[in-house]
Amino acid sequence: MKIIIGLLLPTALLAQHPQTAEAQSLFVKLCSACHGDNGKGGRGSDLTTGQWARGNSDDDLRRVITKGIPGTQMPGFVLSEADTGLLILHLRAISGGLEKAAAGDPERGRASFFGSGKCGNCHMFGGRGGLRGPDLSRIAKSTTLAKLRKSIEDPDAEISAGFGGVDVQLRTGKTVRGVARYEDSFDIQILDENEGLHRFRKSELLALKHLDRSGMPKPTLDAGAVDDLLAFLSRYPLQDLPPVAWKPATDFNVTFERLKSSAAEPRNWLTHWGSYSGTHSSGLKAITPANVGTLRSQWSYQFGAGLNETTPLVVDGMMFTTGPQNNATALDARSGNPIWQYTRPLPAVASHCTVMTNRGFAVLGDRLYMATLDAHLVALNAKSGNVIFDVEVDDFRKGFSITHAPLAIDGKIIVGITAGECALTGYVDAYDAATGKRLWRTRTVAQPGDPNRASWAGNSANFGGAPTWMTGTYDAETDTLYWATGNPGPDYNGDHRAGDNLYSDCVLALDPKTGKMKWYFQFMPHDTHDWDATETMVLIDGMVRGKPRKLLVTAQRNAFYYVLDRVTGEFLNGQAFAKQNWASGLDDKGHPIVLPGTDPTSKGVYTCPDALGAANWGAPSYDAATGLFYVSVKETCATYTSVDKSPVPGEGFTGGGDQIDPKLGEPGFIRALEATTGKLRWEFAIKKGAPSTGNLATAGGVLFAASADGNLIALDSRTGRHLWHYQTGARIISSPIAYAVDGKQHIAIATQSMLITFALP
């Protein structure tokens, strides 16, 4: 018999449903030990609320039932599809999810919600409305219509967590009334009646009173109007809502002008790289070589299990960080207390085509922008975590994903795509920051009609790779976007893709208005070692051969450092900055002079560096005071092998692999290079190289770096002298940042288990 799940049946009819008894019996057999016979919880959570942490759709429930929840006591069950359907049917039944639809008119309900009913003054629906009440966009999936009706007719009966009313009296005599978004024994965070966010230490308060009532007024609606509201909340398609103008909050507004001049407010960390130019440096100078030895940990925030590679943002005392499974949190940057948390249930993404991580946010106005592993772009309200829009960039089922932080510029959000190892091709997209509408797309494999299509033999361009999996940089003065591209596919076998394979392993200079390419520079023509070219494109000004130039500098995975004119793309300088044996150098155009016999073969070829490269996506930094470029380096070699495989989009298409030389190991360094030439000025050795771990230059003369073994390290930025280190207790694959709150400089970095901050005593 076919199982039909999620029917809109009246609760009274459930007893008549022929499978109800069978479903209940199966639930008691498998689930009651933790959740109780009635599903109201015990060792496990209460399942009768209809609010399930891992999602409310049938697919979400099916995944939890069959796969379990890693890191918890919830196991996965090996069940037939029919039995899984029975359990879902029972969960719907005990949570009241099988009931008749509301009888009212959804359109009248919408008009009431945003109009005479004034619900939208406090509640959001579809990214529109207020912040002082819960977001109701998906409320019908997490509760019952009966409970919704009761909450409308008697709002004080049950107050939602995080929205309890409070009055706070300050020692100045001022009173703040609002809802308590977060509270613990020492701190409280309040969203006031004007949606201003306040963060207080309780020791600073004269009085704190919790109100035993909701901020929601008693309704004056008749039964028909309530029916209309319920019909709107349960049946109105989000995509049919009329557009509204975006007016960022006055007390939280990160404008394009602020982003362009981020160096003027070093207390904040407003972009992934710290600034549009990608220098990953801080103007804060309270921490110096003389006092850095007294740094102490201040607070930490636990991520949970996963591959943590995030770089947080800090805006006016609030910190925003993503987690490895596309979850996100806003924290009080002074205390580490959470202000809000966002969880996005993920489908079964093609993990063989990506890495399961998320590297951070972009911020613009009062919105945060996150790109997801299932290839969506999500906009969140920065003060509440409410979803403003959620748009699909591409179909994740094809093998696409996004792992990097987007880049926010003037009214646009720029994102790339992860697509390099699965016979797919890359691109860069721009989206309207207000609506999520795609504005343009620039393909990173030469398209038909482009003369550079000839750089791909046969039909190899159709599966050519060139993913755009790291955040770009931006020059506001020339209005130029710089975005890097990855390796061609297949990674290790170039036999069927003769030619330079443009525009793989390039930096693309793009017009952000149109996406049109101004120029390109290819670091690795016909890459057969998976070296990519996705390392940070750092924008600086400097003297080259006695002439002031606007420069783009970068240390690449292939072990070469490059200096380009960022206006024209002209190659100016370059040399090896790490051990390599595949090229005798760079020619006058910056093209590598490749040594014969270095391409992978079926028997294997020994080449340095290995596929992860001498440097990788971890942030380098540039210090204008010293003129030095700091980069984390790993000096490894590997035996590269190639195999012949036909491309199947969405399936692995590497064409071989590499095996690191175990005798050589993975020695590493923090190196300081003269930024305009790449000449080595000093180096600091670390036991195990960490090319994906970044560093941070500060105006106080201290360089913060990290090692894969969990040490945060402070060095004298002029000499490389060791000043201080701290063992965090977990692997680090991320980059440190600096910020200040209450005038006090902090250093923060994500480890594989937590985000940890440091400050002077």
Buried (B, 14 or more C-beta within 10 A) or exposed (E): EEBEBBEEBEBEEBEEBEBBEBBBEBBBEBBBEBBBEBBBBEEBBBBBBBBBEBBBBBEBBBBBBBBBEEEEEBEEBEBEEEBBBBBBBBBBBBBBBBBEEBEBBBEBBBBBBBEEBBBBBBBBBBBBBBBBBBBBBBBBBBBBBEBBBBBBEEBBEEBEEBBBBBBBBBEEEEEBBBBBBBBEEEBBBBBBEEBBBBBBEEEEBEEBEEBEEBBBEEBEBEEEBBBBBBBBBBBBEBEEBEEEEBEBBEBBBBEBEBBBBBBEBBBBBBBBBBBBBBBBBBBBBBBBBEBBEEBEEBBBBEBEEBBBBBBBBBBBBBBBBBBBBBBBBBBBBBBBBBBBBBBBBBEEBBEEBBBBBBBBBBBBBBBBBBBBBBBBBBBBBBBBBBBBBBBBBBEBEBBBBBBBBBBBBBBBBBBBBBBBBBBBBBBBBBBBBBBBEBBBEBBBBBEEEBEBBEBBBEEBBEBBBBBBBBBBBBBBEBEBBBBBBBBBBBBBBBEBBEBBBBBBBBBBBBBBEEBEBBBBBBBBBBBBBBBBBBBBBBBBEBEBEEEEBBBBBBBBBBBBBBBBBBBBBBBBBBBBBBBBEBBEEBEEEBBBEBEEEBBBEEEBBEBBBBBBBBBBBBBBBBBBEBBBBBBBBBBBBBBBBBEEBEBEBBBBBBBBBBEBBEEBBBBBBBBBBBBBBBEBBBBBEBEEBBBBBBBBBBBBBBBBBBBBBBBBBBBBBBBBEEBBBBEBEBBBBBBBBBBBBEEBBBBBBBBBBBBBBBBBE
